[in-house]
């Protein structure tokens, strides 16, 4: 669904970049503090990307644990998670994990 006036996060950050280059910023005054809305949007977009990557790595970890074919070290190499983090993920989903 596309809402009139709604753009994707990447398009919104692109618009902000263009606004900055033309010296036309968008600031919001919150009490005594000025908030750069473009910077806030860019920070939010980066945080969202990071959270999505983390969720994808967790899903991959769960899938690999469910297969039961790889060692913790192999799963760690694939996901870049520590063995302790993999154990935490397994425990939170009641999944068995191979011995180290």
Secondary structure, DSSP 4 states (H G I P E B T S, - for coil): ---TT---HHHHHHHHHHHHHTT---EEEETTEEEEHHHHHHHHHHHHHHHHHHHHHHHHHHHHHHHT-S-HHHHHHHH---HHHHHHHHHHTT------
